Amino acid sequence: MRYLQLCSLLLALSACATHSADIDVACEIDPQNNYLLKWETTPRIEGEVQIYQSTDPERFDTEKPPIKVASIQTGYTLIPDSIPSQRSYFLLRFNGHDDHIVGARAERLKYIENFRDLGGYTSKNGKQLRWGKIFRSGEFNTLTASSINRLKNMGIKTLIDFRDSEDVIKPSPELGLDNVINLPGALHYRQNLLPRLQKEELRRGDANLFMQDLYVAMVSGSKRAFKSMFNQLLVEDNYPIVLSCVNGKDYTGFAVSLLLSALDMPEEVIMNDYLLSNRYFDKRRTAFDPKDCCDGTQEALSLIQTADSRFLSYARDYIRQQYGSINNYLEEELGVTPEKRKQLKQYLLH
């Protein structure tokens, strides 16, 4: 009898382990605009994954048959883009009960640099940032008709633009945005930088110091813009929202790091998101052409165009030195009280 009880216990533990497997899912868009869905389970489990597709990450019709069924052990599958004018999200159901929602981190949109969805990140408390709620991007100055159509179908209501006044060009009215809010970073760093590049005065070391100083300057010099950003993020009717600057890298990168901090995201998540600009920003799309400049100037410009972990780390370490913690800075300088953070999490996490 004791032997049978022991066997029953082992079977129950085995079933529990399968149910509680850690599952990581990801989605990419390949050069042919197919969706590549990938997953990994720890420990490895057998069975099947049912895949459902929707243009709304909050609504999947699981009463209908899945668009595809795959073996969990394959680890991936390819889904053709059957709705090219709209962004798709996917619900992956493992063995009939374990659901995971995923979308492509970055869209392939012509003439928009660094556009990506912040959805899917997991907080320290295990909550996930909702897909399709908040995006980050470079400027929207030049768009193809197909890009306009795809963006419009994402339902984005609000554009928060951190560009300084000399860089601002209004986005196309065809995007159908309800709100276009300019919150200038007010540092005018591009205006100050260009003459030094033209005169070939910058070298790599100078560029490194310039960028570190820029990121520290954002802490105090741009706090009005970031405080206003959080006020807009606390208006539920503003969503979906896109945060934007010229390249979607510096003002936007720092702003997103503050937002992710307010949502209790781990430091690794915050830094990894910042560094993704190196993957999705094309350095060739710049207002300054360095091809006739000396090697030193070209190296300096390359560094300025890079999302370097040292830049963001330098600013965040400076905040900790001045305020004791990132949370203190959020509350004391940007007015993000515990009550407001709770409200923000209700909008953006699930």
SERO-4910 file (N, C-alpha, C, O; in steps of 0.05 Angstrom, whole numbers):
BEGIN
 pado doro    nc1    nc2    nc3   cac1   cac2   cac3    cc1    cc2    cc3    oc1    oc2    oc3
  Met    A     17    -24      0      0      0      0     17     25      0     12     44    -15
  Arg    A     39     24     17     56     48     18     70     52     -9     75     74    -17
  Tyr    A     76     30    -22     89     32    -49     70     46    -69     78     63    -84
  Leu    A     45     38    -68     25     50    -85     21     80    -79     18     96    -97
  Gln    A     22     86    -53     19    115    -46     43    131    -56     40    153    -65
  Leu    A     67    119    -54     91    133    -63     90    137    -93     97    158   -103
  Cys    A     80    117   -108     78    120   -137     58    142   -144     63    157   -163
  Ser    A     36    142   -130     15    163   -135     27    191   -130     21    210   -145
  Leu    A     43    193   -108     55    219   -102     74    228   -124     75    251   -131
  Leu    A     91    209   -133    110    216   -155     96    224   -180    104    242   -194
  Leu    A     74    210   -187     58    217   -210     46    245   -208     46    261   -226
  Ala    A     36    251   -183     25    277   -179     46    299   -181     41    320   -193
  Leu    A     70    295   -170     91    314   -172    100    318   -201    106    340   -209
  Ser    A    101    296   -216    108    298   -244     89    315   -260     96    331   -276
  Ala    A     63    310   -254     42    326   -268     44    355   -261     41    373   -278
  Cys    A     50    361   -235     52    388   -226     76    402   -239     74    425   -247
  Ala    A     98    387   -242    122    399   -254    117    406   -283    126    427   -293
  Thr    A    102    389   -297     96    395   -325     79    420   -327     83    437   -345
  His    A     59    422   -309     41    444   -310     55    471   -304     48    492   -315
  Ser    A     76    469   -286     89    494   -277    115    499   -292    131    515   -282
  Ala    A    119    487   -315    143    492   -330    145    521   -337    125    534   -344
  Asp    A    169    532   -336    174    559   -345    174    559   -376    189    544   -388
  Ile    A    159    577   -387    156    578   -416    163    607   -426    150    626   -417
  Asp    A    182    609   -443    190    634   -455    181    634   -485    186    615   -499
  Val    A    167    655   -493    158    657   -521    169    682   -533    173    702   -519
  Ala    A    172    682   -559    182    706   -573    170    706   -602    162    685   -612
  Cys    A    170    729   -613    159    732   -641    176    752   -656    183    773   -646
  Glu    A    183    744   -680    199    762   -698    185    763   -725    169    746   -732
  Ile    A    192    783   -741    183    785   -768    206    781   -786    226    795   -785
  Asp    A    204    761   -804    227    755   -821    227    773   -846    208    788   -850
  Pro    A    248    772   -863    249    790   -886    226    787   -905    220    806   -920
  Gln    A    212    765   -905    188    761   -922    163    769   -908    141    764   -918
  Asn    A    166    782   -884    143    791   -868    126    769   -857    103    773   -851
  Asn    A    138    745   -854    124    724   -839    130    727   -810    150    739   -802
  Tyr    A    112    717   -793    116    717   -764    130    691   -756    120    669   -762
  Leu    A    153    694   -743    167    671   -733    163    669   -703    172    686   -688
  Leu    A    147    649   -694    141    645   -666    161    624   -655    165    603   -666
  Lys    A    173    631   -632    192    613   -619    185    610   -590    175    628   -577
  Trp    A    191    586   -579    186    581   -551    206    562   -539    219    546   -554
  Glu    A    210    564   -513    228    546   -499    216    540   -472    206    558   -458
  Thr    A    217    515   -464    205    507   -439    227    495   -420    245    481   -430
  Thr    A    225    502   -395    243    491   -375    227    480   -351    214    496   -337
  Pro    A    228    454   -346    242    433   -362    228    428   -388    206    438   -393
  Arg    A    241    413   -406    229    406   -431    203    390   -427    203    371   -411
  Ile    A    182    397   -442    157    383   -439    148    373   -467    156    385   -487
  Glu    A    131    353   -467    120    344   -492     91    353   -494     80    363   -475
  Gly    A     80    350   -518     52    357   -522     50    376   -546     67    375   -564
  Glu    A     29    392   -547     24    409   -570     18    438   -561      8    442   -538
  Val    A     24    456   -578     17    484   -574     -3    493   -595      1    490   -619
  Gln    A    -26    503   -585    -46    514   -603    -41    544   -606    -36    558   -586
  Ile    A    -43    553   -631    -37    581   -636    -61    596   -647    -74    587   -666
  Tyr    A    -68    618   -633    -91    635   -641    -80    662   -649    -60    672   -638
  Gln    A    -93    675   -668    -83    700   -679   -105    721   -676   -129    716   -678
  Ser    A    -96    747   -670   -115    769   -666   -101    795   -672    -76    797   -669
  Thr    A   -115    815   -680   -104    842   -683   -107    858   -657    -98    881   -655
  Asp    A   -121    846   -638   -125    859   -611   -113    840   -590   -123    818   -586
  Pro    A    -91    848   -577    -78    830   -558    -94    824   -533    -87    807   -517
  Glu    A   -116    839   -530   -133    834   -507   -156    815   -513   -171    806   -495
  Arg    A   -160    808   -539   -182    791   -547   -174    770   -567   -165    776   -589
  Phe    A   -177    745   -558   -172    722   -576   -196    704   -575   -206    697   -553
  Asp    A   -206    696   -598   -229    678   -599   -219    649   -598   -214    637   -619
  Thr    A   -217    639   -574   -208    611   -570   -230    591   -573   -225    567   -571
  Glu    A   -254    600   -579   -276    582   -585   -273    571   -614   -283    549   -620
  Lys    A   -260    587   -631   -255    578   -658   -230    560   -659   -214    561   -640
  Pro    A   -227    544   -679   -203    527   -681   -178    545   -683   -179    566   -695
  Pro    A   -156    536   -672   -131    552   -674   -122    554   -703   -129    536   -720
  Ile    A   -106    574   -710    -97    577   -737    -75    556   -743    -69    550   -766
  Lys    A    -63    546   -722    -42    526   -725    -38    510   -700    -41    521   -678
  Val    A    -30    485   -702    -23    468   -680      5    457   -685     10    446   -707
  Ala    A     23    460   -666     50    450   -670     59    434   -646     48    436   -624
  Ser    A     79    418   -650     91    402   -628    108    421   -611    123    437   -621
  Ile    A    105    419   -585    121    436   -567    150    431   -571    166    450   -569
  Gln    A    158    407   -577    186    400   -579    200    413   -603    225    415   -603
  Thr    A    185    422   -623    198    435   -646    210    461   -639    231    469   -649
  Gly    A    197    476   -620    208    501   -610    202    525   -627    208    548   -619
  Tyr    A    190    522   -650    184    545   -667    163    537   -689    158    514   -694
  Thr    A    152    558   -701    135    554   -724    133    581   -739    138    602   -728
  Leu    A    126    579   -764    124    603   -782     95    608   -789     81    590   -797
  Ile    A     86    633   -785     59    640   -792     60    662   -813     70    683   -809
  Pro    A     48    656   -837     47    677   -858     31    701   -849     12    698   -834
  Asp    A     39    725   -858     24    749   -851      0    751   -868      1    760   -891
  Ser    A    -23    741   -858    -47    740   -873    -63    766   -873    -82    770   -887
  Ile    A    -54    785   -855    -68    811   -852    -47    833   -855    -40    846   -835
  Pro    A    -36    838   -879    -13    855   -882    -18    884   -873      1    899   -868
  Ser    A    -43    893   -872    -48    921   -865    -50    924   -835    -53    947   -825
  Gln    A    -49    903   -819    -52    904   -791    -31    888   -776    -19    869   -786
  Arg    A    -26    897   -751     -7    883   -734    -21    860   -720    -43    863   -710
  Ser    A     -8    837   -720    -20    813   -708     -6    806   -681     17    811   -678
  Tyr    A    -22    795   -664    -13    784   -638    -21    755   -637    -39    746   -652
  Phe    A     -8    739   -620    -13    711   -620    -16    701   -591     -1    710   -573
  Leu    A    -35    684   -587    -38    669   -562    -29    641   -566    -40    627   -583
  Leu    A     -9    632   -551      1    605   -552     -9    590   -528     -2    597   -505
  Arg    A    -24    569   -532    -35    553   -510    -21    526   -510    -23    510   -528
  Phe    A     -6    522   -488     10    497   -485     -6    476   -471    -15    479   -448
  Asn    A    -10    453   -485    -24    430   -474    -52    437   -462    -61    426   -442
  Gly    A    -65    457   -476    -92    463   -470    -98    480   -446   -121    485   -440
  His    A    -77    490   -432    -83    505   -408    -64    528   -402    -72    547   -387
  Asp    A    -40    528   -412    -20    548   -405    -17    569   -427     -5    563   -448
  Asp    A    -30    592   -424    -31    612   -445     -9    633   -443     -2    643   -421
  His    A      2    640   -466     22    661   -468     16    678   -492     13    668   -515
  Ile    A     15    705   -488      9    723   -510     36    736   -519     52    744   -502
  Val    A     39    739   -545     64    751   -555     58    766   -581     40    760   -596
  Gly    A     75    786   -586     74    801   -611    103    806   -620    122    801   -605
  Ala    A    106    815   -644    133    822   -654    142    847   -639    128    866   -637
  Arg    A    167    846   -628    177    869   -613    178    893   -632    170    915   -624
  Ala    A    188    890   -656    192    912   -674    177    907   -700    176    885   -711
  Glu    A    164    928   -710    150    928   -736    170    935   -758    188    950   -754
  Arg    A    165    923   -781    180    931   -805    165    953   -819    149    948   -837
  Leu    A    169    978   -811    156   1001   -822    176   1018   -837    196   1026   -826
  Lys    A    170   1024   -862    189   1039   -878    191   1069   -869    170   1081   -864
  Tyr    A    215   1078   -867    221   1106   -860    213   1113   -831    210   1137   -825
  Ile    A    210   1094   -814    208   1099   -785    230   1083   -772    231   1058   -775
  Glu    A    247   1096   -758    269   1082   -744    260   1074   -716    246   1089   -702
  Asn    A    269   1051   -708    268   1043   -680    240   1041   -668    236   1045   -644
  Phe    A    220   1034   -684    193   1031   -675    190   1004   -662    196    984   -675
  Arg    A    181   1004   -637    177    978   -624    157    979   -601    152   1000   -589
  Asp    A    145    956   -596    125    952   -575    139    945   -549    158    929   -549
  Leu    A    131    957   -527    143    951   -501    129    928   -487    136    921   -465
  Gly    A    109    916   -500     95    894   -488    112    869   -482    133    865   -494
  Gly    A    103    853   -463    115    828   -458    137    828   -436    144    806   -427
  Tyr    A    146    851   -428    167    851   -407    154    843   -380    131    850   -375
  Thr    A    169    828   -364    159    818   -339    171    832   -315    195    835   -313
  Ser    A    154    842   -297    163    858   -274    174    839   -252    173    815   -255
  Lys    A    186    852   -232    197    837   -209    176    820   -195    182    800   -183
  Asn    A    151    828   -198    129    814   -185    115    794   -203     94    783   -196
  Gly    A    126    790   -227    115    770   -245     93    780   -262     80    764   -277
  Lys    A     87    806   -261     66    818   -278     78    824   -305    102    830   -308
  Gln    A     62    822   -326     72    827   -354     61    853   -365     37    859   -362
  Leu    A     78    867   -379     70    892   -392     52    885   -416     60    869   -433
  Arg    A     29    897   -417      9    890   -438     20    897   -466     33    918   -470
  Trp    A     15    880   -485     22    885   -513      2    906   -524    -21    907   -517
  Gly    A     13    922   -543     -4    941   -558    -13    965   -542    -31    979   -552
  Lys    A     -2    970   -519    -10    992   -502      9   1016   -505      0   1039   -507
  Ile    A     35   1010   -505     54   1032   -507     78   1024   -524     89   1002   -523
  Phe    A     85   1043   -542    106   1038   -562    127   1060   -558    123   1080   -545
  Arg    A    150   1055   -571    172   1075   -572    182   1076   -600    180   1057   -615
  Ser    A    192   1100   -608    198   1103   -637    216   1127   -642    219   1145   -625
  Gly    A    229   1127   -666    241   1151   -677    219   1168   -688    195   1163   -685
  Glu    A    228   1190   -702    208   1209   -712    191   1198   -734    198   1180   -748
  Phe    A    167   1211   -738    147   1202   -757    147   1221   -782    126   1224   -794
  Asn    A    169   1233   -789    169   1253   -810    162   1243   -838    147   1256   -852
  Thr    A    172   1220   -845    168   1210   -872    157   1182   -871    170   1164   -860
  Leu    A    133   1179   -881    119   1153   -880    109   1145   -907     99   1162   -923
  Thr    A    110   1119   -913     97   1109   -937     67   1105   -931     59   1105   -908
  Ala    A     51   1103   -952     23   1099   -948     17   1073   -933     -1   1072   -916
  Ser    A     33   1052   -939     28   1027   -925     35   1029   -895     22   1017   -878
  Ser    A     57   1044   -889     64   1048   -861     43   1064   -846     36   1058   -823
  Ile    A     32   1085   -859     11   1101   -847    -13   1083   -841    -25   1084   -820
  Asn    A    -20   1066   -860    -44   1049   -857    -40   1029   -834    -58   1025   -818
  Arg    A    -16   1017   -833    -11    998   -812    -10   1011   -784    -21   1000   -765
  Leu    A      2   1034   -782      2   1049   -757    -26   1057   -748    -33   1054   -725
  Lys    A    -41   1066   -768    -68   1075   -762    -85   1052   -751   -101   1055   -733
  Asn    A    -81   1028   -763    -96   1005   -754    -87    994   -727   -101    977   -715
  Met    A    -65   1004   -716    -57    996   -689    -73   1011   -668    -73   1004   -645
  Gly    A    -88   1031   -677   -105   1046   -659    -91   1065   -641   -101   1073   -620
  Ile    A    -66   1073   -648    -51   1091   -631    -66   1118   -629    -73   1130   -649
  Lys    A    -70   1127   -604    -85   1152   -600    -67   1176   -595    -73   1198   -603
  Thr    A    -44   1171   -581    -28   1193   -571      1   1190   -579     13   1169   -575
  Leu    A     12   1212   -589     41   1213   -595     53   1233   -575     45   1257   -575
  Ile    A     72   1224   -559     87   1242   -541    114   1245   -553    130   1227   -555
  Asp    A    120   1270   -562    144   1276   -578    163   1293   -561    157   1315   -552
  Phe    A    187   1281   -556    207   1295   -539    226   1312   -555    245   1323   -544
  Arg    A    222   1315   -581    241   1331   -597    241   1360   -589    220   1371   -581
  Asp    A    264   1372   -590    266   1401   -585    253   1416   -609    249   1405   -630
  Ser    A    245   1441   -604    229   1456   -623    241   1457   -651    226   1457   -670
  Glu    A    267   1459   -653    280   1462   -679    278   1436   -696    282   1436   -720
  Asp    A    271   1414   -683    270   1388   -697    241   1379   -703    237   1360   -717
  Val    A    222   1394   -693    194   1385   -694    182   1389   -722    182   1411   -733
  Ile    A    171   1368   -733    155   1368   -757    129   1353   -750    131   1330   -741
  Lys    A    106   1365   -755     81   1352   -747     77   1327   -763     82   1326   -787
  Pro    A     67   1305   -750     62   1280   -764     38   1283   -783     22   1301   -781
  Ser    A     37   1265   -802     15   1266   -822    -12   1264   -808    -16   1247   -791
  Pro    A    -31   1281   -816    -58   1279   -805    -72   1252   -812    -91   1244   -799
  Glu    A    -61   1239   -833    -73   1213   -841    -69   1192   -820    -83   1171   -821
  Leu    A    -51   1196   -801    -48   1176   -779    -72   1175   -761    -76   1156   -747
  Gly    A    -88   1197   -761   -112   1197   -745   -107   1198   -715   -123   1187   -699
  Leu    A    -85   1211   -706    -78   1212   -678    -97   1231   -664   -103   1253   -674
  Asp    A   -107   1224   -640   -124   1242   -624   -108   1264   -611   -117   1286   -609
  Asn    A    -83   1257   -602    -67   1276   -588    -38   1275   -598    -26   1254   -600
  Val    A    -27   1298   -605      1   1301   -611     13   1321   -591      7   1345   -592
  Ile    A     28   1310   -572     38   1326   -549     68   1329   -551     83   1310   -549
  Asn    A     77   1354   -554    106   1359   -555    115   1366   -527    107   1386   -516
  Leu    A    133   1350   -517    145   1355   -491    175   1357   -495    190   1338   -489
  Pro    A    185   1380   -504    214   1382   -511    232   1376   -488    228   1385   -466
  Gly    A    253   1360   -495    273   1355   -474    288   1380   -465    300   1380   -444
  Ala    A    288   1400   -483    297   1427   -476    328   1429   -472    337   1447   -459
  Leu    A    343   1409   -483    372   1410   -480    385   1419   -506    408   1427   -506
  His    A    371   1418   -528    380   1428   -555    408   1416   -561    425   1430   -573
  Tyr    A    412   1392   -554    439   1380   -557    446   1376   -586    470   1378   -593
  Arg    A    427   1370   -603    434   1366   -632    443   1393   -644    461   1393   -661
  Gln    A    430   1414   -636    437   1441   -646    466   1448   -637    480   1461   -652
  Asn    A    474   1439   -614    501   1445   -604    522   1425   -615    545   1432   -618
  Leu    A    512   1402   -623    531   1381   -632    539   1384   -661    562   1380   -668
  Leu    A    521   1392   -678    526   1393   -707    550   1410   -714    567   1401   -730
  Pro    A    553   1435   -704    576   1451   -711    603   1438   -704    622   1441   -718
  Arg    A    603   1424   -682    628   1411   -673    635   1388   -692    659   1382   -697
  Leu    A    615   1374   -702    620   1353   -721    629   1365   -748    648   1354   -760
  Gln    A    617   1386   -756    624   1398   -782    652   1409   -781    667   1408   -802
  Lys    A    661   1419   -759    688   1429   -756    708   1407   -749    732   1412   -746
  Glu    A    698   1382   -747    715   1359   -741    730   1363   -714    754   1356   -712
  Glu    A    716   1373   -695    728   1379   -669    725   1355   -649    739   1353   -629
  Leu    A    707   1337   -655    701   1315   -637    718   1290   -643    722   1283   -666
  Arg    A    728   1277   -622    740   1251   -625    724   1232   -606    706   1240   -592
  Arg    A    731   1206   -607    715   1186   -592    714   1193   -563    692   1190   -551
  Gly    A    736   1201   -551    735   1207   -522    717   1231   -516    703   1231   -496
  Asp    A    718   1251   -534    701   1275   -531    672   1267   -533    655   1276   -518
  Ala    A    666   1249   -552    638   1240   -556    628   1225   -532    605   1228   -524
  Asn    A    645   1209   -520    637   1194   -496    630   1213   -473    610   1209   -460
  Leu    A    647   1233   -469    641   1253   -448    616   1268   -455    600   1274   -437
  Phe    A    612   1275   -480    589   1290   -489    563   1275   -482    544   1286   -471
  Met    A    563   1249   -488    539   1233   -484    534   1228   -454    511   1228   -446
  Gln    A    555   1224   -439    551   1221   -410    539   1247   -398    521   1246   -381
  Asp    A    550   1269   -407    540   1295   -397    511   1299   -406    495   1310   -391
  Leu    A    504   1291   -430    477   1294   -440    458   1278   -423    437   1288   -415
  Tyr    A    465   1253   -417    446   1236   -401    443   1247   -372    421   1245   -361
  Val    A    464   1257   -361    462   1269   -334    445   1295   -336    429   1300   -318
  Ala    A    449   1310   -357    433   1335   -361    403   1329   -362    387   1345   -354
  Met    A    396   1305   -374    368   1298   -375    355   1296   -348    331   1302   -344
  Val    A    370   1287   -328    360   1282   -302    347   1307   -290    325   1306   -278
  Ser    A    360   1330   -294    348   1355   -283    337   1373   -306    317   1386   -302
  Gly    A    351   1374   -328    344   1393   -350    319   1385   -365    306   1402   -377
  Ser    A    311   1359   -364    288   1350   -379    266   1339   -360    247   1326   -369
  Lys    A    268   1344   -334    249   1332   -316    221   1343   -320    201   1329   -314
  Arg    A    218   1368   -330    191   1378   -335    178   1362   -357    154   1356   -355
  Ala    A    193   1354   -377    182   1338   -399    174   1310   -388    153   1300   -395
  Phe    A    191   1298   -372    185   1271   -362    162   1271   -341    147   1252   -340
  Lys    A    160   1293   -326    138   1295   -308    112   1297   -323     92   1285   -316
  Ser    A    112   1313   -344     88   1316   -361     81   1289   -375     58   1283   -378
  Met    A    102   1274   -383     98   1248   -395     82   1230   -376     62   1218   -384
  Phe    A     90   1229   -351     76   1212   -332     47   1221   -328     29   1205   -324
  Asn    A     43   1247   -328     15   1257   -326     -2   1247   -349    -25   1241   -345
  Gln    A      9   1247   -373     -5   1237   -396     -9   1206   -395    -30   1196   -404
  Leu    A     10   1192   -384      8   1163   -381    -13   1155   -361    -22   1132   -361
  Leu    A    -21   1174   -344    -41   1168   -324    -69   1174   -333    -89   1173   -318
  Val    A    -72   1182   -359    -98   1186   -371   -105   1162   -387    -94   1157   -409
  Glu    A   -124   1146   -378   -129   1120   -391   -138   1123   -420   -132   1106   -436
  Asp    A   -153   1144   -425   -164   1148   -452   -142   1155   -473   -147   1155   -497
  Asn    A   -117   1161   -463    -95   1167   -482    -84   1143   -496    -71   1145   -516
  Tyr    A    -89   1119   -486    -77   1095   -496    -91   1085   -521   -115   1088   -524
  Pro    A    -76   1072   -539    -47   1066   -539    -30   1092   -544    -40   1111   -557
  Ile    A     -6   1092   -534     12   1115   -534     38   1107   -547     48   1085   -543
  Val    A     50   1126   -562     77   1122   -572     95   1144   -562     87   1168   -564
  Leu    A    118   1138   -551    138   1157   -542    159   1160   -563    169   1139   -574
  Ser    A    166   1184   -570    183   1188   -594    202   1211   -591    197   1231   -577
  Cys    A    225   1209   -605    244   1231   -609    256   1227   -636    246   1212   -652
  Val    A    278   1241   -642    289   1240   -669    296   1211   -677    287   1202   -698
  Asn    A    313   1198   -661    321   1171   -667    308   1150   -649    313   1126   -652
  Gly    A    292   1159   -630    280   1140   -611    300   1128   -592    296   1106   -582
  Lys    A    323   1142   -588    345   1130   -573    352   1144   -547    354   1131   -526
  Asp    A    355   1170   -547    365   1184   -524    343   1194   -505    338   1183   -484
  Tyr    A    328   1215   -514    306   1225   -497    286   1202   -493    278   1197   -470
  Thr    A    279   1188   -514    260   1166   -512    271   1143   -495    257   1132   -478
  Gly    A    297   1137   -499    309   1115   -484    309   1121   -455    304   1103   -438
  Phe    A    316   1146   -447    317   1153   -419    288   1153   -407    284   1144   -385
  Ala    A    269   1164   -422    242   1165   -413    231   1137   -409    217   1132   -389
  Val    A    236   1119   -427    227   1091   -424    239   1078   -400    226   1062   -386
  Ser    A    265   1084   -395    278   1072   -371    264   1081   -346    262   1065   -327
  Leu    A    254   1106   -345    240   1115   -322    213   1102   -319    204   1094   -297
  Leu    A    199   1099   -342    173   1085   -342    176   1057   -332    160   1047   -315
  Leu    A    196   1042   -343    199   1014   -335    207   1012   -305    199    993   -292
  Ser    A    222   1032   -295    228   1032   -267    203   1036   -250    199   1023   -230
  Ala    A    185   1054   -259    160   1058   -245    142   1034   -245    125   1030   -227
  Leu    A    146   1016   -265    131    991   -267    145    968   -253    137    945   -256
  Asp    A    167    974   -239    182    953   -224    194    932   -242    195    908   -235
  Met    A    205    940   -265    219    922   -282    247    918   -272    259    937   -262
  Pro    A    259    894   -275    287    890   -267    306    907   -283    301    914   -306
  Glu    A    329    913   -271    349    929   -284    358    916   -311    362    930   -331
  Glu    A    359    889   -311    367    876   -336    347    881   -359    356    885   -381
  Val    A    322    881   -352    301    886   -372    304    915   -383    302    920   -407
  Ile    A    308    934   -364    310    962   -372    334    966   -390    332    980   -411
  Met    A    357    955   -383    381    958   -400    378    944   -427    386    955   -447
  Asn    A    367    920   -427    364    905   -452    346    920   -471    351    921   -495
  Asp    A    324    932   -461    307    947   -478    321    971   -490    319    977   -514
  Tyr    A    337    985   -473    352   1008   -483    372   1000   -505    374   1014   -525
  Leu    A    385    977   -502    405    969   -521    393    959   -547    407    957   -567
  Leu    A    367    953   -548    354    944   -573    355    966   -594    352    960   -618
  Ser    A    360    991   -586    362   1012   -606    385   1006   -626    384   1015   -649
  Asn    A    405    992   -616    428    985   -634    419    966   -656    433    964   -677
  Arg    A    398    952   -651    388    932   -671    368    946   -690    367    938   -714
  Tyr    A    353    965   -680    330    975   -696    334   1004   -706    316   1015   -718
  Phe    A    357   1016   -700    363   1043   -710    385   1041   -731    406   1031   -726
  Asp    A    379   1050   -755    398   1050   -778    415   1075   -777    405   1097   -781
  Lys    A    440   1072   -770    458   1095   -767    462   1110   -793    472   1133   -793
  Arg    A    455   1098   -815    459   1112   -841    438   1134   -845    442   1152   -861
  Arg    A    416   1132   -830    395   1152   -832    401   1175   -812    390   1176   -791
  Thr    A    419   1192   -821    427   1215   -803    428   1240   -820    434   1240   -844
  Ala    A    423   1263   -807    423   1289   -820    452   1297   -827    455   1315   -844
  Phe    A    472   1285   -815    499   1293   -820    514   1270   -833    515   1248   -823
  Asp    A    525   1275   -857    539   1255   -872    569   1257   -866    582   1277   -873
  Pro    A    581   1237   -852    609   1239   -843    629   1227   -863    653   1226   -857
  Lys    A    620   1220   -887    638   1204   -905    663   1219   -913    684   1207   -918
  Asp    A    662   1246   -913    686   1261   -921    702   1271   -897    722   1285   -900
  Cys    A    693   1263   -873    707   1271   -848    730   1252   -842    732   1231   -853
  Cys    A    747   1261   -824    769   1244   -815    759   1221   -799    736   1221   -790
  Asp    A    776   1201   -796    768   1176   -781    759   1183   -753    740   1171   -743
  Gly    A    772   1202   -740    766   1209   -712    737   1219   -710    723   1212   -691
  Thr    A    729   1236   -729    702   1247   -728    681   1225   -734    660   1224   -722
  Gln    A    688   1207   -753    669   1185   -759    666   1167   -735    643   1158   -730
  Glu    A    687   1162   -720    685   1145   -697    669   1159   -675    653   1146   -661
  Ala    A    672   1185   -673    657   1201   -653    627   1200   -659    610   1196   -641
  Leu    A    620   1204   -685    592   1203   -693    580   1175   -688    557   1173   -679
  Ser    A    595   1155   -695    586   1127   -691    579   1122   -661    559   1110   -655
  Leu    A    596   1133   -643    590   1129   -614    565   1145   -606    549   1135   -590
  Ile    A    562   1169   -617    539   1185   -610    513   1172   -619    492   1175   -606
  Gln    A    515   1157   -641    491   1144   -651    486   1116   -638    466   1103   -645
  Thr    A    503   1109   -620    501   1083   -607    486   1085   -580    490   1104   -565
  Ala    A    470   1065   -574    458   1062   -547    479   1046   -531    480   1022   -533
  Asp    A    495   1061   -516    517   1049   -501    508   1046   -472    498   1065   -460
  Ser    A    511   1023   -460    502   1018   -433    514   1037   -413    503   1043   -392
  Arg    A    538   1047   -420    552   1066   -402    536   1092   -399    536   1104   -377
  Phe    A    523   1101   -420    508   1126   -419    485   1124   -400    482   1141   -382
  Leu    A    468   1104   -404    445   1101   -386    453   1094   -357    441   1105   -338
  Ser    A    473   1077   -354    482   1070   -328    493   1095   -313    489   1098   -289
  Tyr    A    507   1112   -327    518   1136   -316    496   1154   -304    499   1165   -282
  Ala    A    475   1157   -320    453   1174   -311    438   1162   -288    431   1176   -269
  Arg    A    433   1136   -288    419   1123   -267    435   1122   -241    425   1125   -219
  Asp    A    461   1119   -244    479   1120   -220    479   1148   -209    480   1152   -184
  Tyr    A    478   1168   -226    478   1196   -217    452   1201   -201    452   1214   -180
  Ile    A    429   1190   -211    404   1193   -196    406   1181   -169    397   1193   -149
  Arg    A    418   1157   -167    420   1143   -141    438   1159   -122    433   1160    -98
  Gln    A    459   1172   -133    477   1188   -116    463   1213   -105    467   1221    -82
  Gln    A    446   1225   -122    433   1250   -115    408   1246    -98    401   1262    -81
  Tyr    A    393   1224   -104    367   1220    -92    365   1195    -75    344   1191    -62
  Gly    A    385   1179    -75    384   1154    -59    373   1130    -74    382   1108    -69
  Ser    A    355   1135    -93    343   1113   -109    328   1125   -132    322   1149   -133
  Ile    A    323   1108   -152    307   1116   -175    279   1123   -166    267   1142   -176
  Asn    A    268   1107   -147    241   1111   -138    238   1138   -124    218   1152   -127
  Asn    A    259   1147   -109    258   1173    -96    257   1195   -117    243   1215   -114
  Tyr    A    273   1192   -138    273   1212   -160    246   1213   -173    236   1235   -178
  Leu    A    234   1190   -179    208   1190   -191    187   1205   -175    171   1219   -185
  Glu    A    188   1201   -148    168   1213   -131    174   1243   -126    157   1259   -128
  Glu    A    199   1249   -119    206   1276   -111    207   1296   -134    198   1318   -131
  Glu    A    218   1287   -157    221   1306   -180    200   1303   -201    193   1323   -214
  Leu    A    189   1279   -205    170   1275   -226    141   1271   -216    123   1268   -232
  Gly    A    138   1271   -190    111   1269   -178     98   1242   -181     73   1240   -179
  Val    A    114   1221   -186    103   1194   -189    101   1182   -161    119   1167   -153
  Thr    A     79   1187   -148     74   1177   -121     67   1148   -121     61   1137   -143
  Pro    A     69   1134    -98     60   1106    -98     32   1102   -109     27   1081   -122
  Glu    A     14   1120   -103    -13   1118   -113    -14   1119   -144    -28   1104   -157
  Lys    A      2   1138   -155      3   1140   -184     16   1116   -197      8   1107   -219
  Arg    A     36   1105   -184     49   1081   -195     30   1058   -195     29   1042   -213
  Lys    A     14   1056   -174     -7   1035   -173    -27   1038   -196    -35   1018   -208
  Gln    A    -35   1062   -201    -53   1068   -223    -41   1060   -250    -53   1049   -267
  Leu    A    -15   1068   -253     -1   1062   -278      1   1032   -283     -2   1022   -305
  Lys    A      6   1018   -261      8    988   -264    -19    976   -271    -19    956   -286
  Gln    A    -40    987   -261    -67    977   -268    -72    980   -298    -85    963   -310
  Tyr    A    -62   1002   -310    -66   1007   -339    -48    989   -356    -57    979   -377
  Leu    A    -24    984   -347     -3    973   -364      5    944   -358     17    931   -375
  Leu    A     -1    934   -334      8    907   -327    -16    889   -323    -38    897   -317
  His    A    -11    863   -328    -31    843   -322    -18    817   -314    -32    797   -308
***
